[in-house]
């Protein structure tokens, strides 16, 4: 799980209003993170709505709770003793990166527009490129996963690719957590291997994504419903 990755920049799949529904009825990735690390809730007091090119960095986060489940099955299971090392001021060497994905639940096809793709790339890049010399990070690795792919209805393969692209531009490594989706794990690995083998640049991938936008606009991508996004992109 992302929250267990000591020394890595840990991504919070944020709402544009940081914390989302943590004080209400929310129970997905961001709300769970805020509940197990309740100091994060204080960020709601002074953080304005995130702009399209903004990310929020929260350092010194300590975990106090353990849990199981997700959303409707989320359950508190006990106290947690955080073994993360501390700095000279007693702050835990843990940094959380809050970045909000676009909510495309009402129109999932809109996420394939190049405007939307640029927005997500910029958002991820802003976050991934932060604090590469920060003492809470071991090297420059980001712990992330299916960003914006729950209630916001993001395409898990598209979001994985965009995050890899942003990480490449930010000279960051990625520890990607698929939350038990072995098919996605294999798909990301195959895509990454193919792109690396043929030395495909981020700029070239952008051109491919522009081409894919055209397929979506024309409805041609419906012909490939039995194929994955990764496969169609490289056809």
Phi and psi in degrees as a GROMACS rama.xvg file:
@    title "Ramachandran Plot"
@    xaxis  label "Phi"
@    yaxis  label "Psi"
@TYPE xy
-57.9529  -41.5657  UNK-2
-69.4167  -9.70109  UNK-3
-95.3552  0.689581  UNK-4
-91.5013  85.5996  UNK-5
-64.9382  138.56  UNK-6
84.3117  -5.60928  UNK-7
-104.28  152.238  UNK-8
-74.3219  114.799  UNK-9
-97.2726  119.037  UNK-10
-81.7967  132.59  UNK-11
-101.682  119.637  UNK-12
-76.1093  82.9617  UNK-13
-81.6928  158.191  UNK-14
-83.8476  154.68  UNK-15
-61.9127  -25.3761  UNK-16
-98.5101  101.968  UNK-17
-54.857  135.986  UNK-18
99.4788  -20.6263  UNK-19
54.0025  -126.826  UNK-20
-99.5476  29.0835  UNK-21
-60.2427  -30.986  UNK-22
-95.05  7.39591  UNK-23
-121.627  -113.44  UNK-24
-117.614  10.4607  UNK-25
-71.6125  146.479  UNK-26
-151.789  32.6293  UNK-27
-106.434  -160.247  UNK-28
-54.1401  -49.536  UNK-29
-66.5268  -46.4501  UNK-30
-62.1563  -39.4164  UNK-31
-62.425  -43.5973  UNK-32
-62.1739  -40.4238  UNK-33
-69.0432  -31.7635  UNK-34
-73.1368  -41.0046  UNK-35
-78.0872  -20.3687  UNK-36
-125.107  73.7039  UNK-37
-61.786  -17.2521  UNK-38
-60.1901  -25.4969  UNK-39
-62.1457  -28.7933  UNK-40
-59.705  -29.6904  UNK-41
-59.1634  -26.1062  UNK-42
-61.4671  -25.143  UNK-43
-67.2726  -21.927  UNK-44
-71.8419  -32.0612  UNK-45
-130.065  9.91683  UNK-46
-102.134  119.625  UNK-47
-73.7652  169.407  UNK-48
-55.5837  131.541  UNK-49
-68.3379  133.496  UNK-50
-79.4337  171.752  UNK-51
-68.1977  -16.5284  UNK-52
-118.552  26.0973  UNK-53
-116.771  147.06  UNK-54
-132.825  156.08  UNK-55
-114.532  128.407  UNK-56
-108.98  128.438  UNK-57
-125.548  117.552  UNK-58
-108.596  156.335  UNK-59
82.4953  22.3785  UNK-60
-75.2439  130.904  UNK-61
-113.575  141.225  UNK-62
-97.9089  135.817  UNK-63
-119.814  -14.1075  UNK-64
-131.483  151.378  UNK-65
-110.157  161.396  UNK-66
-156.305  172.078  UNK-67
-145.644  160.781  UNK-68
84.3734  -176.292  UNK-69
-157.821  138.877  UNK-70
57.16  -116.803  UNK-71
-66.298  -22.0774  UNK-72
-98.3971  2.22449  UNK-73
-60.2274  130.289  UNK-74
-140.772  133.074  UNK-75
-72.5561  131.506  UNK-76
-117.148  -1.83668  UNK-77
146.976  -179.95  UNK-78
-76.4184  153.266  UNK-79
-123.933  132.097  UNK-80
-97.1642  107.735  UNK-81
-77.6508  115.806  UNK-82
-93.7673  6.34321  UNK-83
-61.6522  138.137  UNK-84
-63.0267  158.479  UNK-85
-116.612  157.98  UNK-86
-85.8656  -174.42  UNK-87
-66.8134  -14.5008  UNK-88
-98.2021  3.20125  UNK-89
85.5816  8.7076  UNK-90
-87.4195  137.879  UNK-91
-63.7176  138.647  UNK-92
-81.2411  69.3841  UNK-93
-138.61  128.946  UNK-94
-126.313  128.583  UNK-95
-107.105  133.291  UNK-96
-108.828  114.839  UNK-97
-97.9829  115.849  UNK-98
-131.7  132.842  UNK-99
-98.6534  128.257  UNK-100
-84.5896  162.114  UNK-101
-69.6463  139.601  UNK-102
-90.6243  109.282  UNK-103
-113.183  21.724  UNK-104
-58.1933  -35.5027  UNK-105
-79.972  -22.7457  UNK-106
-149.758  76.9043  UNK-107
-55.0278  -30.0292  UNK-108
-65.4931  -23.474  UNK-109
-63.824  -21.587  UNK-110
-68.6483  -16.2914  UNK-111
-89.953  -3.86235  UNK-112
-67.8673  145.83  UNK-113
-66.7959  -28.404  UNK-114
-62.0539  -44.6388  UNK-115
-66.1069  -40.7563  UNK-116
-62.4593  -43.5315  UNK-117
-61.9276  -39.6203  UNK-118
-61.4013  -46.1772  UNK-119
-67.8421  -39.2362  UNK-120
-61.7287  -45.9737  UNK-121
-63.1679  -43.0633  UNK-122
-61.0959  -48.329  UNK-123
-66.011  -40.4451  UNK-124
-62.8923  -43.919  UNK-125
-55.6749  -44.0808  UNK-126
-72.6427  -46.5391  UNK-127
-68.2501  -25.5907  UNK-128
-88.2958  -1.08587  UNK-129
-74.5996  143.809  UNK-130
50.0553  48.5375  UNK-131
-66.514  -15.4498  UNK-132
-105.985  12.0356  UNK-133
-64.7049  139.322  UNK-134
-68.7221  -16.9952  UNK-135
-83.7746  -2.18932  UNK-136
-111.454  136.959  UNK-137
-93.1642  98.8359  UNK-138
76.0382  -140.048  UNK-139
-138.805  70.4677  UNK-140
-121.783  136.613  UNK-141
-107.512  129.223  UNK-142
-96.2428  115.142  UNK-143
-144.035  -169.916  UNK-144
-171.287  -139.942  UNK-145
-79.7448  72.5279  UNK-146
-65.7681  119.852  UNK-147
70.7139  23.9124  UNK-148
-110.59  12.7973  UNK-149
-99.0174  -107.599  UNK-150
-63.1411  -24.6178  UNK-151
-82.4293  -7.81342  UNK-152
63.9996  32.4088  UNK-153
-70.562  151.768  UNK-154
-77.0636  117.654  UNK-155
-61.178  -35.4028  UNK-156
-72.5534  -41.5413  UNK-157
-62.5138  -46.5138  UNK-158
-64.8374  -36.3344  UNK-159
-63.3102  -45.5268  UNK-160
-62.8673  -44.5362  UNK-161
-62.5692  -38.3227  UNK-162
-68.8299  -37.1475  UNK-163
-64.9322  -38.5743  UNK-164
-64.4213  -45.9588  UNK-165
-63.0751  -40.1454  UNK-166
-64.4505  -39.4827  UNK-167
-61.5045  -43.5317  UNK-168
-68.5511  -28.4021  UNK-169
-90.6528  4.01504  UNK-170
55.3801  42.4539  UNK-171
-116.217  149.342  UNK-172
-90.9689  161.65  UNK-173
-127.772  130.438  UNK-174
-105.555  105.747  UNK-175
-102.309  125.366  UNK-176
-108.148  118.299  UNK-177
-96.0806  3.54929  UNK-178
55.3478  47.1303  UNK-179
85.5218  3.60855  UNK-180
-87.4961  91.2009  UNK-181
-65.5109  -33.197  UNK-182
-62.8172  -41.784  UNK-183
-67.5926  -40.157  UNK-184
-55.896  -49.0799  UNK-185
-65.7351  -38.4129  UNK-186
-64.3246  -43.509  UNK-187
-64.2581  -42.8091  UNK-188
-62.1297  -45.9139  UNK-189
-63.8618  -42.1176  UNK-190
-62.5911  -48.3825  UNK-191
-61.1301  -43.1337  UNK-192
-61.8517  -42.6785  UNK-193
-64.3873  -47.3139  UNK-194
-63.3501  -39.4117  UNK-195
-69.8203  -41.8535  UNK-196
-59.497  -41.3127  UNK-197
-96.7709  8.64768  UNK-198
51.4466  50.2537  UNK-199
-79.3478  124.094  UNK-200
-79.6856  163.991  UNK-201
-60.7313  -39.1484  UNK-202
-61.3523  -40.5651  UNK-203
-66.3833  -39.1381  UNK-204
-62.8921  -38.1563  UNK-205
-59.1663  -40.465  UNK-206
-63.6778  -39.5845  UNK-207
-65.211  -38.2806  UNK-208
-68.3148  -34.6608  UNK-209
-63.4788  -39.7304  UNK-210
-64.8271  -40.2367  UNK-211
-65.1952  -36.615  UNK-212
-57.1866  -39.7749  UNK-213
-62.5378  -39.7896  UNK-214
-62.6343  -41.0368  UNK-215
-65.9319  -43.9577  UNK-216
-62.1744  -37.5762  UNK-217
-83.2727  -12.9987  UNK-218
82.2224  3.77899  UNK-219
-66.0626  -27.4587  UNK-220
-65.8652  -18.2237  UNK-221
-64.9085  -22.0793  UNK-222
-67.1046  -18.7753  UNK-223
-109.518  29.1996  UNK-224
-61.0787  -22.1949  UNK-225
-85.3966  -3.16794  UNK-226
-110.682  153.136  UNK-227
-78.8387  161.75  UNK-228
-56.6899  -43.138  UNK-229
-57.6974  -44.6427  UNK-230
-66.3713  -45.5853  UNK-231
-61.9304  -40.9728  UNK-232
-58.6894  -36.4287  UNK-233
-97.6323  4.66519  UNK-234
